[in-house]
Amino acid sequence: MNGQFEPGARLPSTRTLAGSLGISRSTVVEAFDQLAAEGFIERRTGSGTYVSPQLSGLGAGGRAERPPSADPRRRPARRMRLASAAPTSLSETFAGRPMAFTPCEPDVELFPHRLWARMLARHARAPKSWSASPDPAGLLELRQALAAHLTLSRGVTADPDRIIVVSGARQAIFLCAHALLDPGDDVWCEDPGYPEARTALAFAGANVVPVPIDDGGIDVNAAERLAPRARAAYVMPSHQLPTGIVMRLRRRLQLLDWAARNDAWILEDDYDSEFCYDNRPLTALQGLDDRQSVVYIGTLNKITYPGLRLGYVVAPAAIADALASAAVTMSLSVPLAVQAAAADFISEGHLAQHITRMRGVYGERQRLLIDELDRQIGDAIRPEPISVGMHVLAALHGISAQEIAARGVARGLDLRPLSGYAETSVPGNAIVLGYTHLSQERIRSAVRVLAQTLADAHTAASQRPST
Ligand SMILES: Cc1ncc(COP(=O)(O)O)c(C=O)c1O
């Protein structure tokens, strides 16, 4: 197929091939039989074996004629514009354990896996998990447990009938985009913001409108000028990724007012605000919404472990059924045994206990990270302590964030420049540092490697001829 043998070309004999490849002749005969059966080669008695002349013009042999730009990676994928702030490819990012400083990674070692496995096993053995045709919105017991948990912990107005269980926040965004928007609808997105959400929205056909943010959150006035007829806004009011900004109350009310006046939806992504280190986080925007505009999106994948794949949507009552049936159409469901085990895990208090424990651990890790950056690096890096969430933002002085990110990859550091989260804005020179999955020892050693990386970059910069 790659044109190495032209159609009509004679192939070496099975004996010659076996000799030159150092394999048994029967293996070559078998391969030739298979190729002949599939029509790639022809045997001519007394003459030999030939590449089938009929393949001419059908791709075989013709590949080389393609212009060099026919690189499959450059084919325009319909709607799908893969966006990520990671400096590495997807497969590198997900190979093995997360790299140092990858944002939003929980410490999976500290999750009570034994207890979880017992709960899972209990439900995996129960016939109810095998045979029931699943409720489109998710297992009732889980929706009840989630409703109680969200009301208490996030001030969300949640009754089980308005909850739809999905595999995570990204799937929830994707589901909402498909079910609530028409192709071409404008959607406001904070800029800089979460690239994967923009991808999910665009993949569903929405037109992503990047909107600037300031220290109060999304700039609603600017958004109204940019896309006055937007049908939705995707926001992270409790802890904006990547800036860490918490949306101020006035801005929350302004956004809610805009949505109600324009019959628009607010997709509230509340992905990591359980981890608050000072006092209670601001309650969810959804709790302030008395006009049913907010679709609240949450995930257990950051609290527990990323492989769990369990998240949820709390929808306005009027659209809960529509979202559930869209989820059925898209066949979005989480195995019943996992849902049942999660219901027990939440209602027996283990989730709340785990959150409390991790809050203590992550708070200490953030303090250690900031101390170590100061002690080992000093003025070249200035982290902003953040009272919520799983990452800090650190401003760099003297070296560009992109250069440090590129140098970091080779040393096992996943340093994400702030600019990687931006669409049209020009954010400052800073990197996002995830620390929650790093033990204290790993934090110290990762900062040591970062210090070395920065020192090397400074040395290289000082040796560059000035222009
Ligand atoms: C802002 C934001 N939302 C959602 C998610 C994804 O959550 P899930 O794994 O449940 O899809 C992430 C993941 O890092 C995130 O940063």
PDBQT file of the ligand as one rigid body, heavy atoms in Angstrom, charges set to zero:
ROOT
HETATM    1  C1  LIG A 501     -11.982  23.366  34.346  1.00  0.00    +0.000 C 
HETATM    2  C2  LIG A 501     -12.127  21.894  34.231  1.00  0.00    +0.000 A 
HETATM    3  N1  LIG A 501     -13.340  21.382  34.032  1.00  0.00    +0.000 NA
HETATM    4  C3  LIG A 501     -13.497  20.056  33.903  1.00  0.00    +0.000 A 
HETATM    5  C4  LIG A 501     -12.443  19.186  33.972  1.00  0.00    +0.000 A 
HETATM    6  C5  LIG A 501     -12.620  17.726  33.664  1.00  0.00    +0.000 C 
HETATM    7  O1  LIG A 501     -13.305  16.993  34.504  1.00  0.00    +0.000 OA
HETATM    8  P1  LIG A 501     -13.660  15.481  34.093  1.00  0.00    +0.000 P 
HETATM    9  O2  LIG A 501     -12.403  14.694  34.240  1.00  0.00    +0.000 OA
HETATM   10  O3  LIG A 501     -14.697  15.104  35.069  1.00  0.00    +0.000 OA
HETATM   11  O4  LIG A 501     -14.162  15.480  32.686  1.00  0.00    +0.000 OA
HETATM   12  C6  LIG A 501     -11.172  19.679  34.184  1.00  0.00    +0.000 A 
HETATM   13  C7  LIG A 501     -10.035  18.762  34.202  1.00  0.00    +0.000 C 
HETATM   14  O5  LIG A 501      -8.933  19.030  34.526  1.00  0.00    +0.000 OA
HETATM   15  C8  LIG A 501     -11.009  21.064  34.321  1.00  0.00    +0.000 A 
HETATM   16  O6  LIG A 501      -9.791  21.572  34.504  1.00  0.00    +0.000 OA
ENDROOT
TORSDOF 0
